[in-house]
Amino acid sequence: VAEPPGDPLADRYADRARAMTVSEVRALFAVAARPDVISLAGGMPFVQALPGDEVLRVVADVVGSQAAVALQYGPGTGHAGLRARLAGLMAEDGIEADPDHTVVTVGAQQALDLLGKLFIEPGDQVAVEAPSYVGALSAFSVYQPRYLQITMDDDGLIVDELEDALAGGARPKFLYVCPNFHNPAGVTLSLERRRRLVEVCRAAEVPIIEDNPYGMLRFEGEPLPALRSLDPANVIYLGTLSKIFCPGIRVGWVLASPPVIERLIRFKEAADLCSSNLNMLVAEAWLSEPERWRGSLTGLIDVYRSRRDAALSALQRYFPEGSRWTHPAGGFYVWVQVPGMDSRALLPSAVEHKVAYVPGTAFYPDGRGVDRVRLAYCYPPEDAIQEGIRRLGELVARPVAGAAAPGSVAR
Ligand SMILES: Cc1ncc(COP(=O)(O)O)c(C=O)c1O
């Protein structure tokens, strides 16, 4: 997407502004938000499934009973009562979390930005999964790193590949991973790989940033231990309430060692002084009644599981032979490969046919992924998901001029 022309300040901007291009996702959201388009693009939680009257009651209670705190500035670390609740959530993942080693952020997205600011000098190497969450790539790219991309398969990041890169002299400042129901790949890092990954990173002194927005949205199978629980000293853990409660509340957090937390708080205070006390108190109150939040979470999981099923059966039915896709056991996304497809070139016709997706190229810093698409099944109802995938299936089956030859793009 071109920069706006005739900008009189164009030569004043810092280099990092030049490094930031408009994300494909932003352009896409405008189109995908049109009511006549079936959007399999954005990972938007289905907030309509939340009990609206309960949410309203919690907000009213907070304002009614704690207005002097809720409407005031708060500490940069975040509200202590909420941090204690978040420690309780992490305990469910086997993580022993001291609330004092936690800082509340404006979504996990702010945590990614603050961590980029803390660790990355221009030109530093950072290791990421290939593909990676597009928002993490945007957050880190502000600080102008070089990316070391580690391939994934159906069991998540290929640890051997990371080990080979380290043996070959790679020295990333950190490794960023999303082990559960990956965005965009939909896969989960296996137990054996989790164990090896923490060993390899510990031995090479590469800290791990573990991003876990979807871990509680499991449809089937047994939960796997968080990397943080396997190696508390070397893993910085990110959580968020966006997918298990709602993203509008913008509550995320970081759990890390005290020196990292202290530095993050300084950056956090410089960026926004503090997160919203009102939102933090609402989040704390929401989490204070286990029956309520667990009940609502179970409802969300049921919705997402049926939508996942609808997406997988439609792919089976409508996508051309030779296509491959992942089988997410939780979360929001299925990652589809159609050999020979050019997912960027195809997008305008998809939108003409009133269906939207995110092209695979958005999830790699180097333009790979042209024969992949990410389909998010979290938001539209089952019949719309099936119809959307039917329309896409027809389009991808047509040859596109200038498309990559099958097999020419590395995974
Ligand atoms: C992997 C991953 N990390 C972080 C985020 C950001 O979440 P938040 O809403 O907490 O900022 C998302 C949102 O989609 C995500 O998928």
The ligand as an SDF file (V2000), in Angstrom:
LIG
                    3D

 16 16  0  0  0  0  0  0  0  0999 V2000
   -0.8350  -14.6430   18.9930 C   0  0  0  0  0  0  0  0  0  0  0  0
   -1.4530  -13.3640   19.4500 C   0  0  0  0  0  0  0  0  0  0  0  0
   -0.7840  -12.5990   20.3100 N   0  0  0  0  0  0  0  0  0  0  0  0
   -1.2790  -11.4350   20.7460 C   0  0  0  0  0  0  0  0  0  0  0  0
   -2.5000  -10.9840   20.3090 C   0  0  0  0  0  0  0  0  0  0  0  0
   -2.9830   -9.6490   20.7870 C   0  0  0  0  0  0  0  0  0  0  0  0
   -3.9760   -9.7960   21.7330 O   0  0  0  0  0  0  0  0  0  0  0  0
   -4.5260   -8.6210   22.6100 P   0  0  0  0  0  0  0  0  0  0  0  0
   -5.9340   -8.4220   22.2170 O   0  0  0  0  0  0  0  0  0  0  0  0
   -4.3890   -9.1300   24.0100 O   0  0  0  0  0  0  0  0  0  0  0  0
   -3.6840   -7.4150   22.3960 O   0  0  0  0  0  0  0  0  0  0  0  0
   -3.2490  -11.7490   19.4140 C   0  0  0  0  0  0  0  0  0  0  0  0
   -4.5290  -11.2590   18.9010 C   0  0  0  0  0  0  0  0  0  0  0  0
   -5.1070  -11.7740   17.9870 O   0  0  0  0  0  0  0  0  0  0  0  0
   -2.7070  -12.9810   18.9840 C   0  0  0  0  0  0  0  0  0  0  0  0
   -3.3550  -13.7690   18.1270 O   0  0  0  0  0  0  0  0  0  0  0  0
  1  2  1  0
  2  3  1  0
  2 15  2  0
  3  4  2  0
  4  5  1  0
  5  6  1  0
  5 12  2  0
  6  7  1  0
  7  8  1  0
  8  9  2  0
  8 10  1  0
  8 11  1  0
 12 13  1  0
 12 15  1  0
 13 14  2  0
 15 16  1  0
M  END
$$$$
